[in-house]
Every structure is written in structure tokens, then in C-alpha cells.
Amino acid sequence: MRPPAPTVAASWPVISVVTPSYNQANFLEETIRSVLLQGYPALEYIIMDGGSTDGSVEIIKKYSPWLSYWASARDAGQSDAINGGLRRATGQFATWINSDDMLCQDALVAHGAHVGFDLNTVYVGYCVYVNEGSAPVSIHRGRVKTLEDLVRIQQVWRSEESRGHIDQPAVLFPRQLFFSVGGLNVENHFTMDYELWGKFLSTGASVSYTDVEFGIFREHCGQKTRDVLKTTRSLLDTAEKLVRSRESLSQDVKDSILVDLYSYRREYNKKYWRGTGRLAKIGLPRSVVSPVRNFRTRLNAIVRGLTH
């Protein structure tokens, strides 16, 4: 059943959606259509392309009559593009949808009709996970409510039981709140959304979980988050930074969280190392395995040189 259509556009706040884009032409048109076909009467859609050379710009131009703004120029990365797009935006509420993700059908109207809007609230709906071909795989909604929940990586964020992580495509936030905490950290390339949630929670903003199927996250081999080691290290570094910088946490709580983060980092590194090959799996240390691997690499190069 479709949600009721809004009747008076003036009574609905402007929602700004930004799509950062760079060389993902295979997915971009589906992303754009998922936003433009929302049917929300006060939609502002901005695309910030980083200078794509794969046909993305031609796709953007095709839809330019319905865009509020678009540009294609070299930038400092995903976070920089999103910050720039939201600076140009005018909406009271905002989100970003990456060029390989989508909004669910009628997500914005459903949110407006059934949830509403509060300027001190960050809303999190359901996120539908799809594969590279857009077939649904699973559905998830986060559980984080407080800063302490957020930085309890093992117990909440990555817990197999609570599955507490917040899915970025399912989040709708007040745009002024975004800028009041400094926007996205352009130096954080893997977990900038996680860091933003931490800054939101540190300001006292509340998180409201809705029953709206809001965002779609596409799983595919080209995602930077597929580099699980770098993503995990960034996640732990960001969590530690959030803990150390927040005066609202008592020293005892900070110490407890930092011990947990250190323990998780140590165990994760061990587990990751054991998965890198047979020698590591049987328990041999890096000091033994690395020289063997380097020798094999050099030997293979010599053999290839002799056979060509």
C-alpha cells in the first residue's frame, strides 16, 4: 500500500539529498531515478561528481532538468563532495545517497506521512541490502541510541546478536545539525559516517528509529568498504577519538571502553592475519612468514622473466 500523497507542499519541509559520484556509471542512473521518483513535493536533489570519465556525466546531464544543482570537477573525495553539496542545499532535513545506493520507493513521503519531523532528531529507518544486480538480500535497522552504544564496537556496533550498526542510506538528519558539528571529516575516508553519528550524539541529538523502509545499500566488489582491514582500523581509530574527546563520559567509562577497543583490535588483527594464508593459519608469526612470502615473490618474478 502506498503512503498517502502530500497535498500541500508548503507544509512539508524541504529535504535535500546529495549524491557524491565518481566513475560508477553502472549504478548511477538507478540511484538518480530512485531519488527523483520519490513523489515528495519539497525535494532538493544535488549531484556532486568528482570528474568521472566513465559516462557518468552524460547520465547526469540526461536528468539535469530535474536536478537542483550538479557539478563535475575534481574534489578531495567523498566527504568533501557531500559537504559541498549540503553547503549548496537549503533543506531543513538532509541525507546523502551514494552513487551505488538508492532510496526505497516512497521513502520520503512515507516518512513525512507516518513519522514527521523534529529539528533535534536524527531519524533511522530500515535499510534494504541488495546485491550487484539489485536483488534484495536482507533488511536491517540499527540499535544505537547513545554515544556509549556507538563506541562499544564488539558489544553493540558489530555484535552478531544486537547488529547495532547504523546504515547510512537509512538516515535522515537536520541539515543545520550537520553543520553545527562541522559536517563530515574530509580526512576520514572509510568511516566518516560513523564519526558523524558520534558527533551528533555528542551534541545531545536524539536518535529515533522508524518503521519506514528508507534506504538501499548495494553490496558489490568495487566498494572501498570491502577492504575490511582498513575499514576496521578506521572504525577503531574513530571510536577511540570519540571516546577520548567526550567530557560527557566518566573516566571509568572511558577506561572501560578503551580497554574493550584495544582487546577487539588485538583479536581482530590476529584473526585477520590467520586468514592471509596457510603459514599464518598454522600460527607462524609475521617475522617468519613475511620473509618466506617475499622470497616466493622474487622467485616467481625471476621465473616469469626467464620464460618470457
C-alpha positions in Angstrom: 0.0 0.0 0.0 1.4 3.4 -1.0 1.5 6.1 1.7 -0.9 9.0 1.3 0.4 11.6 -1.1 1.1 15.0 0.4 -1.5 17.6 -0.5 0.1 20.9 0.5 3.8 21.2 -0.4 4.3 24.2 1.8 3.5 22.1 4.9 6.3 19.7 4.1 9.9 20.7 5.0 12.4 20.8 2.1 14.5 17.6 2.1 17.9 17.9 0.5 19.5 14.7 -1.0 23.1 14.8 -2.1 24.7 12.1 -4.3 28.6 12.1 -4.4 29.6 10.4 -7.7 32.8 9.1 -9.2 33.0 6.6 -12.0 30.1 4.4 -11.1 28.1 4.8 -14.3 26.9 1.2 -14.0 24.7 2.1 -11.0 24.3 5.9 -11.2 21.1 6.0 -13.3 19.3 3.7 -10.9 20.4 5.9 -8.0 19.2 9.1 -9.6 15.8 7.6 -10.5 15.3 6.3 -7.0 15.6 9.9 -5.7 13.7 11.8 -8.5 10.8 9.4 -8.4 10.1 9.8 -4.7 7.0 11.9 -5.3 8.0 14.2 -2.4 6.8 17.7 -3.1 9.7 19.6 -1.5 12.7 17.6 -2.7 16.0 19.2 -3.5 18.4 16.9 -5.3 22.1 17.7 -5.8 24.8 15.6 -7.5 28.5 16.3 -6.9 30.6 14.4 -9.4 34.3 14.2 -8.9 35.3 14.4 -12.5 34.1 11.0 -13.8 35.4 9.7 -17.1 33.2 6.6 -17.5 30.0 8.1 -18.9 28.6 9.3 -15.5 28.5 12.9 -16.6 26.4 12.0 -19.7 23.9 10.3 -17.4 23.8 13.3 -15.0 23.1 15.6 -18.0 20.2 13.4 -19.1 18.5 14.2 -15.8 19.7 17.7 -15.3 16.3 19.4 -15.9 15.1 17.7 -12.7 18.2 18.4 -10.5 18.5 21.4 -8.2 22.2 21.5 -8.9 25.0 19.4 -10.3 28.7 19.8 -10.9 31.6 17.6 -12.2 35.0 18.7 -11.1 37.9 17.2 -9.2 37.3 17.2 -5.4 39.1 16.0 -2.2 37.0 12.8 -2.0 33.6 11.6 -1.0 33.3 13.6 2.2 34.4 16.8 0.5 31.7 16.2 -2.2 29.0 15.7 0.3 30.0 18.7 2.4 30.0 20.8 -0.7 26.6 19.6 -1.8 25.0 20.2 1.6 26.5 23.7 1.7 24.6 24.5 -1.5 21.5 22.9 -0.2 18.6 24.7 1.5 16.6 21.9 3.1 15.7 21.6 6.8 16.5 17.9 6.6 19.1 16.1 4.5 20.8 12.9 3.7 23.3 11.6 1.1 22.8 8.6 -1.2 26.0 7.3 -2.7 26.0 6.6 -6.4 25.8 2.9 -5.9 22.9 3.1 -3.3 19.3 4.1 -3.6 16.3 5.4 -1.7 13.4 2.9 -1.2 10.2 3.6 -3.2 8.1 6.3 -1.5 10.6 6.6 1.4 10.4 10.4 1.8 6.6 10.5 1.6 6.2 7.6 3.9 8.5 9.3 6.5 6.6 12.5 6.3 3.2 10.9 6.5 3.9 8.4 9.3 6.8 9.8 11.3 7.1 13.6 10.9 10.0 15.9 11.5 11.7 17.2 14.6 14.7 19.5 14.3 16.6 17.9 17.2 16.1 14.3 15.9 18.2 12.0 13.7 15.9 9.5 12.1 17.0 6.0 11.1 14.7 3.7 9.1 15.2 0.2 7.7 17.9 -0.4 5.2 17.4 -3.0 2.4 20.6 -4.7 1.3 20.7 -5.7 -2.4 23.3 -7.4 -4.5 25.1 -6.0 -7.5 22.0 -6.8 -9.7 19.6 -5.0 -7.3 18.1 -8.2 -5.9 17.2 -8.0 -2.2 19.5 -9.9 0.2 18.5 -8.8 3.7 16.9 -5.9 5.7 18.4 -4.3 8.8 17.7 -1.5 11.2 20.3 -0.2 13.7 20.1 -0.2 17.5 22.5 2.6 18.6 20.9 5.1 21.0 23.8 6.7 22.8 27.4 7.6 22.3 28.4 4.7 24.5 26.4 2.3 22.3 28.2 3.7 19.3 31.7 3.1 20.6 31.0 -0.3 22.1 32.2 -1.9 18.8 32.2 -5.6 19.9 29.2 -5.4 22.2 26.8 -3.3 20.0 28.1 -2.0 16.7 29.5 -5.3 15.4 27.7 -7.7 17.7 26.2 -10.7 15.9 23.3 -10.6 18.4 22.4 -6.9 18.5 23.6 -6.0 15.0 23.6 -2.4 16.2 25.3 -0.6 13.4 23.6 2.3 11.7 23.1 2.0 7.9 24.0 5.3 6.3 21.4 5.2 3.4 18.6 4.8 6.0 19.4 8.1 7.9 17.7 11.4 7.7 19.1 14.3 9.7 18.6 18.1 10.3 20.9 19.9 7.9 21.8 22.6 10.4 22.8 19.9 12.9 25.2 18.5 10.3 26.9 21.9 10.0 26.8 22.6 13.7 29.1 19.6 14.3 31.4 20.5 11.4 30.0 18.2 8.8 32.0 15.2 7.5 35.7 14.9 8.3 37.4 15.0 4.9 40.4 13.2 6.3 38.3 10.2 7.2 37.8 8.1 4.0 36.4 4.9 5.5 34.2 5.7 8.5 33.2 9.3 8.1 29.5 8.5 8.6 30.3 6.6 11.8 32.2 9.7 13.0 29.3 11.9 12.1 26.9 9.8 14.2 29.3 10.2 17.1 29.3 14.0 16.7 25.5 14.0 16.5 25.2 12.0 19.7 27.7 14.1 21.5 25.6 17.2 20.9 22.6 15.6 22.7 20.6 14.9 19.5 18.2 12.1 19.9 18.0 9.1 17.5 14.6 7.9 16.5 14.2 4.5 14.8 11.3 4.4 12.4 9.3 1.6 10.6 9.9 3.1 7.2 11.9 1.2 4.6 14.1 4.1 3.8 17.5 3.3 2.1 19.0 0.7 -0.1 22.7 -0.4 0.3 24.2 -2.2 -2.7 26.8 -4.8 -2.0 29.4 -5.2 -4.8 33.0 -5.9 -5.3 34.1 -2.4 -6.1 33.2 -0.9 -2.7 36.0 0.6 -0.6 34.4 -1.0 2.5 35.4 -4.4 1.0 38.8 -3.6 2.4 37.8 -4.9 5.8 41.1 -4.4 7.4 41.4 -0.7 6.6 37.7 -0.2 7.5 38.1 -1.9 10.8 41.2 0.1 11.7 39.5 3.3 10.8 36.4 2.3 12.8 38.5 1.6 15.9 40.6 4.8 15.5 37.5 6.9 15.1 35.8 5.2 18.1 38.9 5.9 20.3 39.0 9.5 19.2 35.3 10.0 20.1 35.8 8.4 23.5 38.9 10.5 24.4 37.3 13.8 23.3 33.9 13.5 25.1 33.7 15.0 28.5 30.2 13.6 29.0 31.7 10.2 29.6 33.2 9.5 33.1 36.8 8.5 33.3 35.8 5.0 34.5 33.5 4.5 31.5 36.2 5.9 29.1 38.8 3.5 30.5 36.4 0.5 30.2 35.6 1.4 26.6 39.3 1.9 25.6 40.2 -1.5 27.1 37.4 -3.1 25.1 38.6 -1.3 21.9 42.2 -2.4 22.5 41.1 -6.0 23.1 39.0 -6.1 19.9 41.8 -4.6 17.8 44.3 -7.1 19.1 41.9 -10.1 18.5 40.8 -8.8 15.1 44.4 -8.4 13.9 45.2 -12.0 15.0 42.1 -13.3 13.2 42.8 -11.3 10.1 46.4 -12.5 10.0 45.4 -16.1 10.3 43.2 -15.7 7.2 46.0 -14.4 5.0 47.5 -17.8 4.1 48.4 -21.3 5.1 51.6 -20.4 7.0 49.7 -17.7 9.0 46.8 -20.1 9.7 49.0 -22.6 11.4 50.2 -19.9 13.8 53.6 -18.8 12.4 54.4 -15.1 13.2 54.9 -12.3 10.7 58.6 -12.4 11.3 58.8 -15.9 9.9 56.1 -15.7 7.2 56.9 -12.3 5.6 60.5 -13.3 4.5 59.1 -16.5 3.0 56.5 -14.7 1.1 59.0 -12.1 -0.1 61.3 -14.8 -1.3 58.5 -16.5 -3.2 57.5 -13.2 -4.8 61.1 -12.6 -6.0 61.5 -16.2 -7.2 58.2 -16.0 -9.2 59.4 -12.8 -10.8 62.7 -14.4 -11.8 60.9 -17.4 -13.3 58.5 -15.2 -15.2 61.4 -13.3 -16.6 63.2 -16.4 -17.7 60.1 -17.8 -19.5 59.3 -14.6 -21.5 
